[in-house]
Each structure stands twice: as C-alpha cells, then as structure tokens.
Amino acid sequence: MSQPALPARLVDRPALTARLDAAAGHKVVVVKAGPGWGKTTSVAAWAATRRACWLSAGDTSLDRLSRGLLRALRQRLPRLPVELITSQADAVADLVCGLLDVHLDEPLVLVVDDAGALDGDGARLIEALCLRSPELFSLVLLTRGELGFALPADLCELDSRELAFTGEEVAALVGADAAGVVRARTAGWPAAVTLYREALSSGCAVPQEDGGDVLVRLAASVLAGEPEPVRELLRAIALLGRVSIALCVALGFTDARETLPELTRRGLLSGDRPEWSVLEPIGELLRRDTGGEEVRHRAAVFCERTGAHAEALRHLVEAKRWDLVAQLLLRRDEQIVAAGGADAVLEALEHLEIDDQRLHLVQGFARQHKGDWLGALHSYEQASGKVLRPCLAWRMGQLHALTGQPERAVDLFERTVFDDVASLDEVRLLSLAVRWFRETGRHAEARKLAGRCELAARRCGGHAAKAWSSKAFGFLAAHDGDRVAFEMHYGQAADGARRSGNRMLELTIRTERAWFLAAETSPADALAELGEVVVLGRQAGLVEPDCHHTRALANTRLGRFDAALTDADKAGWGVKGLVIRAEVHRRRGEPGQAQAFLDEALAIPGADPLRILAKATLARVLASENPATARELADEAVADAENLRMWQVPALLARGWVALLAGDRERAREDAAAARALAGRRGDRAGLADALQLAAGTSEKPAVALLAEAAMVWQAAGDEVGALTAKLASARLTGVDVPRFEDELRGHGVRTDVPMADVLGTGLPRTARIAVRTLGGFQVLRDGVPVPGALWQSKKARDLLKILAANRGRPVPRPQLVDLLWPDDLSDRTANRLSVLLSTLRNVLSVSADAEPLVATRDTVALDLSLVDLDVAAFFTTANAALVAHRRNDPAAHRLLIDADELYLGEFLAEEPYEQWAIQAREEVRGRHTAVLRALAQVPDPEQQVGYLTRLLELDPYDESAHVRLVKALRAAGRHGEARRRYEVYLGQMNEIGVRPTEPDLFGRPVLQVS
C-alpha cells in the first residue's frame, strides 16, 4: 500500500521529527495513541522525507498481508518478486528476511499502520520481521492499544505525549490569541485542535466552557470503543478532576496501576505520576452525567485519611454535603488553610448556617491567614462568650502580636479562664504567651510560663503538645544567646511537629528558627533552612511573608542587597520589611532612602521589638547631620534593648559609632568592648566584626590588625561586602590598594564616600603619615616623601629605627638597645648617646605635635604602629590571618594568602647581612613567607603551582617536597622538557647534601649515587 496522502495544511513539527529520528535508531519503534492523535499523519509526514515504505494492516489474512508487504517493499526495492509461494507465516518471514539480506545496501524503514489489529498468522509474520530481519531493516508500528505479538529488546515507544501539539504548534493552527485557551482545553489533542481551527475559521468564538457539539461527538466516538470498566474509571476521574493511583484503588479500580499509564499513552488521560486527569473535551462529556455524589464522598474520606484535607473539602463542597463540610472544617481548618485553602474555607462557610460558635473561629483563622485582621477580629468576637477560653485566647492574642501589640495579647492571656483538663489549645496559648511576655519585658514571668507550658504538655500528651513546649524554650534560649539550648529545643520542636503530622506547625517552627539564625548566628544556614521549608511547604502553603522577611534579613547580612530588596518587596510593608530595607540602604551608603523607611517604620503604632533595631539604625544614619537626635535615638535603643534583652548588640554598636563620630572616644571604646563581648557569647559574627571595626577607631593598638581580624570575621560569616569594607578601611590607613577596594565595593552598589556612623564614615585617618619600608630595601617616608639623608645626622639613628622595626612595635629594653648599637663600648656614656639618638629619631619621624610615633619610657623604647605604617608588621598581620584561615579551610583564605604574598617585596633589611638581630628577624619573615607560598602552591591549577613552587625553591633550594611537586606540576602543565631539567636539578641538589631522593624514578632513570 502506498503512503497516505498528507493534508493540504500541514504544521511543521520539528520536535516530533527529531524525536522520530532519534527513535528510528532502534530496531522497532512503537507509536501508541488513541484515535485523533495523528499517528498516521505525523509518521507519514516524517516518512515522506526518509527511505521508508508503508504497509496498512487493515486486512489481517496472511495472503493479503504478505502481498501488501511485498508491494510496500518493492516501492524501494523494485527487484523483489511480486509474490511468494508459501502459506506459512514463518516461511514468509524467512523468505522476506533472506531477500532483504541480499538486496538491502542502506537502511530501510517499514511503517506498519494499525499494527494493533493484527492477530494469528499476520501477527506472527510481523513478529518474525521484528525479531529476525537484517540489521539495515527497521520497523515503525502504529497502534491504538497493546500489540498482540512479541517485540525485540531494541525497542523505543512513543505515545500521545510526544504526538500532542505544543503551544507553538497550536498557535500556528488557531492563532496566537486563541492558542492558550485551546491548548489548555485540549492538552494538544490534534483532532480537537483541528476542530477548534475549523470553528474559528468559520467565524465562531473560542469556546470557554463547552467544547461544542462537534467536539462532544468526537469525545463520544472515542469513548464508544472503550469497555465499560474503562468508561467508569474515566467518569470517576472526570468528576474528581485529578486522581492518584491510590485514590483510584480506594474507589474500587484495583487495576489502576496498570490502567492509568496505559490510558495516558493512548491519549485519554493527561499528566503522569502522581496525578492524572481526563483529557478535555472527553471530561466535559463525562461530567454531563448526573450523580457522582457517592464517588466524591468516598474520595473525600480517602483524602482526609491521607492528609489531603483541602482536596477532601473540595470534593465535599462539590457533592454539596454541607453537614460533612462543617464537620471537616471543625476538624481540619488549620491544615486546609495551611495548604492554601483559606479562600476555599471562606467560600464553604458562605453555604453554611453558622450555628456553632467554633465555626466563627474557623472563619477568623482563614481571614487572619489572608491578612484581613479586622475581619478576623470580628469573627473571633462573634465566637466569644462571657468567659474567654484558651481556644479563642491564643487566636486573638496571636492576631494582636502580629499587628505589633504584644501588650494587648498579654492582657487577653491574663483574662483567660483555663479548664481543669489540659488541652492542646492551652499548651499552644502558654507557648505563645511566653513570646508575648518576653517581648514586653516581663522576663521572669515568661520563664515561668515556659515551665507551665511544659507541665501542660505532659498532662495533655502527644507530639504536638511537646512541640509547642519545646518551641517556647527554644525562643527563650534564642534571646538568651544560648546556642546549644537553642538548637536542642528547636530541633525537638520540629521533630515533635513532624511526628504529630502537623506540617504547618513544623514549618512555622523551622521558619522561626531560620529567623533567629538570620538575625545573629548564621544567615547562610538560615537560607538553607528556608530552602528546605519552601520545598516541604510547597504543598502545605506556608505563609510566604514570613519566609520572605527572613530571607531578606539573611541576604542583607550576607551583603546580597539586590536579593534582599526583592524579598523585602514580596514580604510587604510592615515594620520588619521597612527596617530590613533601611538596613540595606544604610549599608549601601544611601542615608536618605534609609531614613525614609525608618521614619515610616517608627510611625507605625505598636510595641514591636524591631523598633529597637529601627532606632539604632536611624541613629547611625543621622549621626553626621544631626548628632543630638542620633545620640538620643541611640540611648533609647540601648535602654529598650536592655529592658527587653533584645537587639542589644546593634543598639550598643549604634551608640558607639554615634559617639565616635561625635569625638567621644571613651564612650565608643566602652560600647565596642561591650558589643564585642556580647556578640562573641551569642555567636553573632556580624556584630563581632562591626565591634572590631568600632574598636579599630578607638583603640590605642594598631587599627590595621583589628580591621584585618574584622575582615576575617566578615568573610567567615559569608558577607563579602562586610569584608571588603573592613579591607578598604585598612587600606585607607596604609594607603595601599584603596582604589581597588573602592571599585570592588562600587561593584556591589556600595558608596564609600558618605559620612555615616560606620567604619568608612567616622573619619579614620586615610593614610599613616610615617611609613617605614624594610622589605626589599630600607626607606622612611613622611607624607609619601622619602626622608632626606641629611636629616638622619648619623648612621646609628638609622640602625636604631631598624632595630625597633625588627621588633614590630614590641618594647625593647634600653640596655638591649645599647648592647646592640655599641657592643664594644662599656663606658657610662652610652645611655646619653641613646637619648641623643632618640631625639634625632623623633625629629626624623615627627609630623605633628600631637602625634608621637616613638613610645619611650625609662626602661623601654618601641614604635607606635598606630602612627607608623611598618611594612613587615603589616605582612605578619596579613600572613598570620591568611594561614589561620587556610588551616580552617576558610573560603577567604586564598585571597588573604595572595594579599600576604603581595606585601612581601623582598628580604628583610638585606643591607644588614651580618647583624644577629637582623638575621633572626629575616629568618622569621622568610619562614612566614615560605609558609604562605606552601599554602598558595596547593591551588589546583598546575601553571599557578609552578610559579609558587619556583619561588619557594628560591627561598630554600633544598626543599625536597617542593622539588618533587614542581616536577609533577610541570608535567601536569605539559611542560615536559622543563620538567626533566627540574628533575635533574632535584637529583643534583639532593646529591649535594647527601640525601637519597624519595622519588628517584619520576622519569624512569637510575638514581645518582650519593658521593
């Protein structure tokens, strides 16, 4: 039979063509789908441009089928005989396979249309061709259902999912405007899409609900060929909308596990595990049947039993079983709302006569979830009687707390009448009350309530009660800064909620834990926790603003400002969102925008503890332009923080920075120390880093060291912007790399020239006016200009400065200085000579009357490194920080190691080769630089390894490990000739010191004998 004629208007289907091309690499391709899915048309369009022949299996007798087979093959192989003289299927198959083996010299595809209709000898013939035909021969079998014969292992199957029109293909047929509706209603069913096209071409509008008589007739014709059990299954699925295998089994369709995938392949169902739905317009036709209440009721029972409470409500509402709807809402309202069903709950309640006060609680909870605070409060008031019970008190109290009025929540709690028998409502109320009392400064009472909650949970019993009790203790531990207890109690709370099956409670607990992690200890862990919460809550419908607030705070503390603002916009415009936005703009150096958000936050009535953070942040923003107001706000923030014992670190830091900007260094120093100690106890890395920066502005010790430590802490906290800020502050002290760090911060959207109460805006000196260079040559600079030689007056003054530089700010006893400067002079005149040298050195180093770079007492002399930029001291500070970070596998280690390496410009005081004090210092510097190079040589790139290892061997030519690693790195980099030369050097160096090489056969040659 010749290939079927193609329609006049044929849609180009490149994706399906590619899929068929890929499938054709198999011995057999089965294309299975129900009527109307375009099997024949699609495969015919593909076969028209391939070396293929076509066989229709409409007549299943062996004689007619074998003649049709030969006619089809002769279209491509004309030398084949016209007919075969045999009446056995196997014999026909053997003859055809033999002929193909002789005549085939390139691939040939046989398309067998309607192969599912074959049985008997016809089926055996096609089976034999599938199993025994030559390698260059393959088959494409088109069928509506299962095939009645065996198939080879080299098989590929396509079904209705591949045959369905894509959105672009539907648009090509019906136009872009109608494509969305048509695709949604047909799932790409080609026959239905074609009928829509015909309706549209005749001027009809796109059907929105009713597919039209033509589509209904199409659906009816498809269903007519299905057995009654299949139609009953399809009718149940159409009524329910979507089903799982387990639900179908519960409804009595015991073979659903096999039937659902098969009906999907045939195009009667859409979807895949875990859910299926009936293809439209078949579903429309099936839903026209009256009845179905019993199916919906049974489905509701199954859904509630399996935790799909929102689905259970949907089925009961559609069945109009209002008595059962009311019972379900009283049992499962929280779970339904958590699953995103607040609207469904409110709509269901509109159909009920609310004669049970508990339904008002259900209504209030749903309204509260949607943010309708006034409506929720009205519902709760309707539910209240003369006595306030825990079941109502916790709902109303939670509503007041959410609106920033914890004092009203406390008042409700104190008016509550508790029952003699402990209930989960009582446990929940006590747990929530712990927070309300804690946030109103009643700490002792909050702790007592936690104890009451624990006792009530024991009397009540159950995992949910235990979860609420553990949550209360976790909340207290978080505010106490007890990280061990915090993790223990919140872990127990989440576990209890999970065991109770209350997904909403579990996600609420984990979201609350994430907020505390974001606020203090670990914002990165907070984001990871929220990632899990979102995945777990996707089906449970977690209240999104809480997640967005926490994610915004975490991103702010990680310096990811754009992401933080995106999440804050999604979270809304309450106090939380406004304060987080303000903090982003403060850290970006945008005080105007920060102030606008903070003014709005503080204008919102209520006693939200976040007002402490708002005041602290606003104080830092205003400190430059309005120091009096800033000081007042900072003092209020500290007082409130001490009263509530919340946000104490940011409050102390705000007061300290404001004081520093106003010139009150003593106040700033005290607040820096207090904040540093408190942040360290609480594990607040961001607070600790900022406290170190504040200390750098007030300390008598070198600020560079404190800023380097701050940069490490920021880096450990995952805040790249914080680390760059500390590095820029340090660079401004040393005058090194200032443009580089400013450019990097600008790349993060941060302005570096705004006067605010922070490390960049408090007026730290931009550069040290005296610089002493000892690495790679000795030089002294004042305000960037070398000191002229005539100013020294004597070489001994230079030697004195070198000795002090070798001690890097450590006090040196005067007698030791005398011994080093005049080792052979035992007279009493040396003390006076030292005093003269000190006076000379003061003149050399002096740049202002109020800055004394020499710290001289009766017993010792030292350099004040807060006024002198000493390169060797900066090298040791950076190298030590880098090596510590490297040992801890800190991500910032590599950058710090590079910084240390760049600071090493050469040997320490190389012009003093014989002085013992210089030799000792030089060896110490060299050893530290060697350690830095060893750490840098661990980079994965062999080319970079070569550079570091070469420099390492320049410092120590007998370092065997470095030699071996260099040879291996050169070979890994493909530099084999250089690797062999370095290998010879390695053997020679080891021979020179009489050491047998540990790896003598890197190039498969004998070891040099040790002389």
N, C-alpha and C positions, 0 to 999 in steps of 0.2 A: 504494500500500500504506500502511496506517495505521502509525503509530509503534508499535514493540514495547512490550508491557506491561512495566512495571518490577517488580522483585522486591518482595515484601512488606517485607523488611527492607533498607532502602537506607541506606548510610553517607553522611553528609554530607561532601562533598569540596570545601570552599571553595577550596583552592589550585588544584585541577584546573579548577573552574568559572571562576576568574579567568583561568587560562591559556587556556581555550577562548574566553572573552570577548575577550581580547586578540588571539587568533589570528583571530577572526571579522572583524576589521577588514581582513583580506586578501581578495583575490578568491577564492582557493581555499585550503582547509585540508586537508591530507592527514594522517590519523591512521593510522599504520602500526604493527602489532604482531602477533605470532603468536597462536595460539589460547589462550584462557584469560586474556587480558589485559584483558577487559572493555571492548573498544572500543565495542561496540554499547550495552551498559548505560550506560556513562559518558556517551556522547554523547546517548543517548536521555533520560537524566535532565536533561542540560543543555538539550536542545532542547524539553523539555516546558514550560519557562517562557520560551521565546523564540518569535519569529514564524518558525516553521520547518515544513517538510514533509518527509516521509520516503519514500525510494524504495529498494526492495530490488532489487539487480541479479542475483538468483539465476537468472532466465531471461534469456539474453543475446540472444534474437532481437529484431530491430528492432521488429517489430509489437507484441509483448507489452511491450517496454521503453517504447515511445512511449505506449501506452495507460496503463501504470503511471505514467509520468511525468505525464500529464495528470490522472490520478486524484489523485496526490500534490499537484499544484499547485492543483487545484480545492478542496482542503481549506481553502486560504487565499484562493483567487481563484475563487469559485464561478461567475463569469460566463464562464470559459473554456469552449471547446467540449468535448464528450465525447470526440471522436476527430478525428484528422487524416487527410485523404485524400491520402496520399503514401507512397511506398515507398523514398525516398532519405533517407539519414541527414542529408546536408547540408540537404535541403529541410525535413525535420522540424525541424532545429535552427533554420533561418531562421524558420519559422513560429512556433516556440515563443518565440524571441527577440523577434519582432515583437509577439506577443501580450503578452509580459511588458512590453515597452516601453510598450504602450498602457495596460495595467491596473495596473501597479505604481506606487503612490504612496508607499510606505515600504519599508524594507529587508526582504528575504525570503531565508531560508537554505534550500537544498535539501541534505538529507543523503542521500548515496548509499552504502548499505551493500553490502559485498562488491564494491567497485568494481574490485578486482584481478582478478576473474573475467571482466571484460568483454573482448571482442575483436571484431574485424570491425566491422560497422555499429553495434553497440551502443557499442563503444569510441569510434567516430568521432562518434556523437551526443553523448556526454558531453564529449568533447574540444571539440566545437564550442561547447557551452554554456559550458565553462570559458573559451574564448578570445573568444567574441563576445556573451555575454549582457549585458544592460543593467547600468548602474552599481549600481543598487539590489539586484541579484541576486548572491548568492554561493553557493558550494558547499562542503560538507564531505564528503570522500571517505574511506571506511573501507576498509582493505585489509590483508591479511596479508603481501603482498610488493610487488614493484615493479609500477607501473601500466603498462599497455600503450598509453598514448597520451600526447600532448604536454600540457604544462601551461603556464600563463602565468608571467611573471616575478613577478607579485604573488602570491607563494606562501608559505605557512607550513606547516611539517611538525612534527607531534607523534609521539612514538614511545613505546615501553614505559617509558622512564624517567619520562615525565610520567604515564603510566597506573598506575604502581606505587603500591601503598598506602604512605602514610607511616607512621611509627611510631605516631602518634596514631590514624590510621585503623585500623591493625591492632589496637591496644588496644581500640578501640570494638567490634571484631568478636569478639575472643577473650579480652578481659580484660587488665588491666594486668600480671598475674603472668606470663602466657604470652607477652605481646607481644614481649619481647626475643628469645626463642628462635625464635618463629615468623617474625619479621621477618628474623632472621639466616639462617634456613634457606630462606626463600622469596624473599628480596630484594623482598618486596612483591608477588609474582605473585598477582593477585587470585584465580585459580582455586584455587591451592594454599592460600592463606589461608582461602578459603571451606571447603575440605575439612578443614582443621585445626579450623575453628569447629564443623563438624558432628561431628567426632570428640570434641571437648571437650564439646559439648552432650549427647553420649550417655554421658558419664562416663569417657571414656578419658583417660589421662595424656598430657602433651605428649611426642611422640616426640623423643628426643635425637639418635639416630644414624640410625635407619631411618624414612623418611617414611611407612611403612605401605603395604599393597598398593594402596590406592586412589590414593595419590599416585604410586606406581610405574606404575600403569596410566595415569594422567594423563600422566606423562612419556613412556611408551611411545607413547601416541596422538599426542603432539606429534612425536616422532622419526619415526614411521611415514610422515609426509608429507614427510620431508626426503630429498633424494638421498643416495646412498652417500658421495660425497666430503665432504658436509657432516657426515654422521654420523661419518666417520673423523676429521675435524678436531675435532669436539666431543668425541670419545672421547680424543683426544690431550690436549686442554685439560683434560678432567676428570681424567686421570691425573696431569698435571703440576701441577694446582692453579691456576696463573696463568701467562699467556704474554704475550709481546710479538709484534708483527708480525715482527720479525727472527727470533725463535725459530721461529715457525711456518714462515717461509720456509726456514729451515735444516732443518726437519723434512720439507720437500718440499711444503708447501702454498703454492705460488707466488702464488696469488691472495689471500693473507691480507689484504693491504692494503685490498682492497675488501670481502672477505667478513666480516671481524671487525666493522666498524662496522654492516654490514647486519644481521648476526645479533643485534647489541646492540639495534638499533632494533626488531627483531622480538621481543625479549624472551627469546632463547635464551642470551644472554651478559649478564653484568653487568660494570660497570666502563667504562673509557674509556682512551684513550691515557695512559700507555704500556702498561698491562696489562689483560688481560681474564680472566675466569673463567666457568665454566659455571654457569648458574642451577641451584640445587637445587630439586626433587629429581631433575632430569634428570641431574646429575652423579652422584648415587648409583646410578642405573640403569646409566650407562655404566661406572662403576668396578666393577660386578659382573662384567664380562668378565674372564676370566683373561688373563695375559700382560701386555704393556706394558713388559717389561724393556728391549727394544731402544729404544723411544721415550725412556725415562728415560735410558738410556746416551747416546744422541745428544744429548739435552737437556743432560746434564752436560758433555759435550765442548764444546758451544756456550757454556754459562755460564762455564766456566773460561776459554775463549778470550776472552770479552768482559769478564772481570773480576768476574763474579758468582760468586765462589768458594763462598760459603755456600749458594747455590742449587745449585751443582754437587754439593756434599756431600749436600744433601737428596735430590737425585734418585738418587745412587748408593746411599745408605742404603735408600731405598725400593725400589730394584732389587735390594738385597742383594748387590751386587758388592763384597764385603769386600776383595778384593785391590786393587781400584781405589780403594776408600775409603782404605786405608793409604797408597797412593802419593800420593793427593791431599793427605792431611794432612801428609805429609813435604814436599810442595812448597809448600803454601799455608796452613799453620796460622796464621801471623800475620795474613794477610788475612782468614781466616774469623773469627778471634777479634775482629779489628777491626770486622767487620761485625755484631757482636753474636752471634756463633755459638759462644761458649765452651761453653754447655750442649750444643749440638749436637755439638761436638768430643768432649766427655767422654762423651756417650751413644754416639757411634760407636765410641769406644775400648773401651767395655764389650763390644762384639761381636767384638773382635779378640784374637787371641793375640799378645801383645806380645813378639815375639822379636827386635825391632830396638830397640836402645837409644835410637835417635833418637826413637822414639815416646814414650819417657818424657819427653824434652824437650818434645814437643808437649803431653803431658798436664800437665806442670808449668807451661807457659806459660798454658794455659787456666785452670788452678787459680789461678795468680797473678792473672790478669785478674779473676777473680771474688772476689778478696780472701782466698782460702784460702792464707795464707802457709805454714802448716805443711805442708799437703798438697802445695803446690808444691815446698817444700824436700825433702820425701820423694821426690817424683818425680825431682828433679834428682839426688839422691844415688843413686837406682837407675840413673840414666844414667851416673854417673861410673865411671871405671875407675881404674887405677893412676896414670894421667897426666891432669892437668887441662888440657883443650884450650880454646881461645877460645870455641867454640860453646856450651860449658857455663859457662865462667867469666863471660861477660857476663850470662847469665841469673841465675846465683846472686848475682853481685855487685849487679846491679840490685835483686834482692829484698832484700838486706841494706841497700842505700841507701834503699829505700822504707820500711823499718822503722826508719830513723834510726840506722843503724850503718855509716856510710861507712868506718870503720876496718877492719871485717871485710871489706868489699868490697876495700879496698886489699890486705889480706892475701891474698885469693883471687887478685888480679891478680899479686902477686909470686910466687905458686906456679904460675902458668900457664906451660905449655910451648908456645911458638909454633912453627908449621910453617914450613918453608923457603919455601913458596909463599904469598904474601899472599892472604887471603880476606876476604870481606865481614864474616865473624864477627870476624876480627882487627881490622879497621877499626872496627867497632862497639865492641868491647871497649876499644880505645885511646881512642875518643871518650868513652865513659862514664867511663873511668878518669881522664880529665882533671878531671871534676867531683869524683870521689871524693878525689883527691889535693888538689884546691883546697879542698874542704870540711874537710880535716883539717890545713890549714895548710901543706902542702908545695907552696908556690907555684912554686918553680923547677922541681921535678920535673913539676908539672902542665904547665908551659910546654914542657918537653922532650917530654912525651908528646904534646902537640898537634903538635909537629914530626914525631914518629914516625908519628902518625896520618895526617898529610898525605902522607908518603912511602909509607906502606902503601896509601893510597887511590890514589896514582898507579900503584903496581905492580898493584893489584887492578883498577883501571879501572872505569868505569861511573858513572852519575849518582848512584846510591845511596851509593857509597863517598865521592864528592865531598861529598854532603850531610852525611854523618856527620863528615867532616873539618871542613867549614865550621861545623857546629854547635859543635864543640869550641872553635874560635877565637872564635865569637860569644859563648860562655859566658864565656870569659876576658875578652873586651872589655867585657861587661856588668859584671863585677865590678871591672874597672879603671876604669869610668866613661868609657870611650872610646866616645861615642855614634856617631861616624862609623863606626868599625870594627864596632861592634855591629850597626848597621843593614845594613852591607855583608855581613858574614858570615852573619847570619841570613837575609838576602834570598837570598844564594847557596845556603844550605842548603835553604830552602823551594823554590827553583827546581829544584835538583838532585833533591829528593824528588819533585816534580811530574813532572819529565821521566822519572824512573825508573818512574813509575806506582804508587809505593808511597804510597797515600793516608794510611795510618796514620802513616808517618814524617813526611809533610808536615804533618799535623795536630798531631803531637807537637811538631814544631819550632815551629810557629806558636803553639801553646799556651804553650810555654816562653818564647817571645819576648814574648807577652802578659803573662806573669808579671813579667818584668823591667820592662815598660812600666808595669804597675800599681804595682810596688813603688817606682818612682822617677820616671821622666820624664813619663809621660802616661797616667794611668788612663783618661781618655776614649778615647784611641787603643786602649788595651787592651780596652775593652768593644767597640769597633768591630771589632777583630781577632777577638775571641771570637764576635761575631755571625756573621762570615764562617765561622769554624771550625765553628760549630754547623750552619750551613746545609750546608757541604761534608761534614761528618761525619754528617749525619742518616742517610745510607745506609751509612756506614762504621763507625758505632758507636763514636765517640770515648769514651774513659774519662771519664765525667761528673764524678767528684770533682775532677779537675784543673781542669776548666772552672769548676766551682762555687767552688773555692778562689780562683782568680784573679779571678773576677767579684766575689766577696765582698770581696777586698782592694781592687779598683778602686772599688767602691761605697763602701767605708769611707773611702778617700782623697778621694772626691768629696762626702763628707758625706751620702750616701744610706744612712742607718743601717738603716732597716727592710729595704730590699732586700739590704743586706749580711748581715743576720742570716738572712734567708730562704735566701740562697745558702749561708751557712755551715752551716745546718741540713742542707741537702742534701748538703754535702761530707763530713760525718762528724765524728768527734771526735778526730782526731789532733792533733799539735802545731800544724799550720797552722790548722785550724779553731778551736782553742781560743784561739790568740794573736789571730786576727782578731776573734773575739767579744769578747775582753778589750779590744782597742783601741776597738771600737765603744762599749763601756760606759764606758771611760775618757773618751772624747771627749764622751759624754753626761752626764758628771758623776755616774757611778754606780760609785764605787770598790769597794763591797762585791762587786758582781757581777763586776767586772773582776778583783779579786784571786782570787775563787774559780776562775775559768777559768785564770788564770796559775799558781796553785798546782797545778792539775791538769796543766797542760802541762809544768811543770818536774818533776813527779813521774814522767813517762814516761821510762823509761831510753833512753839513746842519746846521740848527739852531733850531733843535728840543729842546723844553724846558726841555725835560728829560735829556739833557746834564748837567743841574744844579744838578740833583739827582746823575748822574754818577760821577761828580766831587766831590760832597760831600761824596759819598760812598767810592770813591777811596782815598780821603784824610784820612778817618778813617782806611782804610786798610793799608796805607803806613806809618801811623804816628809813628809806633815803629821803623821801619828800616830806613825811610827817612823822618825825621821830617821837613826838609826845604821844600821839594817838597809837603808834606802833608799840611803844612801851606799855601803855595802858592795856592794849589788847593782849600783849604777851603775858603781862601779870595776871590778867583774868584767865587766860588759858591755863597757866600754871596752877592757879588756885583751884579752878574747876577740875583739872586733871588730878590734883592731889585729893580733892574731895571724892571724886568718882573712882579714882585709881584707874583711869583710862587715858590713853594717848599722852602719857607722861613724858616719854622721850621726845616726840615732836614739840611739845609745849616747852620743855627745857631748852631745846635747841633754838626755838624761835626767840626766847628771851635772851639766850646767849648771843645769837647773831645780832639781834637788835642792839644789845649792849655794846658789842664790839664795834658796830658801825657808828655808835654814838661816842666811842672813845673810852667806855667803861671796861677796861681790860680785866679788872679783878672780877667783876660780875660775870663777864663772859667766861673767864677761866673756871670759876666755880660751877657754872652751868654745864660747861664742856665736860668737866670731871664727873658731875652727877649723871649727865646723859650717857657718858661713856660707860660708867659702871652699870647703870640700869639696862642699857642696850645689850651689854655683854651678858648679863644674867638672863635676859629674856631671849637671847639668840636673834636679836634684831640687827641684821648685818647692815642694812641701810642706815639705821640710826647710829650704829657704831662708826661707820665710815664718815658720816656727817659730823659726829662728835670729834673724830680725829682731825677733820678739817678745821673745825672750830678751835680745837686745841692748838693747831698749827699757827693760828692767828694770834694766839695769846701766850704761847709757851716761850720760855727762855731758851729751850733746847732748839736744835736746828729744825726749822719748819719743813725742810725737804724730806727728812726722814719720816716725819709724821704724815706728810702728803703721800709719800711712796707707800706707806702702810695703808692709808685710806684707799689708794688706787687698788691695792691688792684685795682689800675687803670688798670694794665695789665689784671687782672682777669676780670674786668668789660668789657674790650674790647674783651674778649674771647681768649686772647693769653696766653695759658698755659706756653709756653716756656718763654715768657717775664716775667711772674710771678715767675717762678722757678729761672730765672736769678737774679731777684731782691732778692729773698729769699736766694739764695746762697751768693750773695754779703753781705747780712746782717749776714748770718751765719758765714762768714769769719771774720766779725767784732767781733762777740760774741764767736766764737769757738764752737758753738752748731750746731749739725746736718750737718756739712759740707759734710761728705761722703754721707749722704742720698740725699742731693740736687744734688751733683755731679753725683751720679748714675742715678737720675731721668733725668737729662739733657742729660747724655750719652745715655739714652734710647730713647731720641728724636733725636739722632745723632749729639749732640752739644758737641764740645770740650771746656773745661773750663780752659785750661792752655795756651792759645795763647795770646801774648801781642798785643792788638789792642786798638784802641781808643773807648773803651766801658766800661761798669761798671765792667766787670770781668778782663779787661786788663790794667787798668790805675794805678795799684799798690796801691789800697786801702789797708790799714793795714789789715793783715789777722786775727789778734785777738787783743782785748784790753789787754794791759799788766797788768792792775789792774782790778780785779773782786771783787765785794762786794756781798756776799750772805746774804740775810735777811729772805728768806722764808724757813721755816723748820730748822732754826738754823743760827747763825751769824758766818760768816767766811770771811776773807780777803785773797785774793791770789795775789801774784806777779809772773807773767810769769808762772801761773799754780801751784805755790808752796805756801802753807799756810804761812802767816807771823808768825814768832815765837813770843811767848808771851813776851819774854824779850824786844822786840823792842818797845812795847807799852809804857813801863815805868810807865803808870798809867791807872787805870780804866776809869778816866774821858776822856782820849783821845779816848777810845773806845766808850764811851757814846756820845762824840761829833760827831763821824762818824755816829753813829746810828741815831742821830737827823737829821743830814744832809741827810742821806739816806731816812728817813721818809718824807722829803720834796722833794725828787726825782728831784734834780737839781734846785729847786726854791731857790732864795736867801733868807737867814734867817737873820733878823736884829741882830746885835751883842748884843744889850740889851736883846733880847728874849733868845739868847743862854745863856747869863749869868744867867737869871732867871731860866732857865731850869736846868742848871748844878749846880748852887749854890743858891737854893731858899731861904735859911735862912741867907745868908751872905750879909749884907748891906754895907760892907766896900768898899773902893775905890780900893782895891787890885784885885778885880775880873777881871777888864779889862786886867791887866797884866797877870793874870792867864790864861785868854782866849788866849792871844798872845802866851804864852808858849805852851798851848795845840795845837794851830795851827802849831807851829813849829814842835812839836812832830809828829803830824799827817802828816805833809809834809814828814818827814823822813820815816814814815811808807809807804806812798803811792808813794814816789819818785822812778822812774825807769830810768829817763834820765834827763839831764839838761834842755832840750828844751821842756819838757812836764810837765806842772803844773796842776795836777788834782784838786787842790783847787783854787777856784776863790774867793779871799779875797779882799774886798775894805775897805775903812774907816768905812762903815756903815753896810755891809752885808758880809755873807760867803755862798758859795754854792759849790756843786760838779760839775765839768765839765764832763758831761755824754758822751762827745765825746771821753774822755780819760779813763773813768771809766765804766766798764760793771756792771751796777746795776740791779740785777735780778728783783726787784719789779718794776723798771721803764720799763723794757722790757715786764713784764707781763701786766702792764697797757696799754702800746702802742698796744700790740697784742690784748688784750681783747677789748679795745675800737674799734679797727678796725674791729674785729670779730662781735661785737654787732651791729655796724653800717651796716655791710654787711648783717647780719641776718635780721635787720629791712627792708632792701631793697630787701630781697629775692634774694640776690646775690648767684649764684651757688658756689662761693668760700667760702661762709660763714662757712659751716660745717668744712672744713679743717682749717680755721683760728680759729674757736672755739676749735678744738682739740689742735691746737698749743698753745692757751692760757691756756687751762686746763693742758697741759703737763708742762708749765712753773710754775704752782702753785705747789710748793713742800711742802707746809705746812704753818702754821700760821706765820704772820709777827712778827719777834722778840718775839717769845713765851717766851724767858727768861726774858722779861720785862713786867710782867703781870700787874703792878700797875702804871707804868708811864703814865700820861694822854696823852702825845704826842704820845706814842706808841699805846695806846688804840685806839685813834682816827684813826691813820693810819691803825691799824689792822682791825678795823671795815670797813674802806673804802675798803681795799683789800678783806676782806671776802664778802662784798656786791657785789663787782665786780665779784668775783669768783662764788658767788651764781647766779648772772645773767647769767654767762657763762653756768653753769650747767643747769639752767632752759631752756636755748636755746638748749643745747645738748639733753635734755630729750624729745625734740619734734621729735626725729628720729622715723621712722615708725616701726623699729624692737623692739618688746616688751622686748627681752632679754637685748638689749642695754639700753632701758629705765630704766629697773630695776637697773642697775649699777649706772647710773647718779642720779636717784631719791634717792637711798640709800645714796649716798654721800651727796646729797642735804640735807637730813634729819639729817645727822651727823652735818652739819653746823647749821641747825635750826630745832630742833626736834618738834617744834610746828607749822610747816608749813602744814596747813590742806590740801591745794591743792596737795602738794607733797605726803602726806599720801594716799589720795584717788587715785591719779594717779598710785602710786606704787602698791596698791591692784589690780587695774584693769590691770596693766601691768603684774603682776604675774599670774593672771587668764588667760590673753591672751596667756602667755607663757606656760600654762598648769601646773604651779606650784601651785596647789590649796591649799595644806597644808600650804605652806609658806604664801600664800595669806591670809588664815584665821588667822594665827598668827599675820601677819602685821595688819590685820583688828582689832584684839584685842588691839594691841599697839596703833593704831589710836584712838580707843574709849577711851582708858585709858589716852592718852595724852590730848585729848580734855576735858575729865572729870577733869583732874588735873588743868587745867587753867579755868575751869568753862564755857566752850563753848559748846553749843549744836551742835553735828555733823550735817553738811548739808546733808550728805548721810549716814544715820544711818542703812539702810536696805540693804547693799550690799550683805549680806548673809541671809537676811530674818529673822533677830532676833530682839528682842526689844532693845531699846536704854538704855544704862546705865543711871541711874538717876544722875543728876548733884548735888554734895554734897555742 
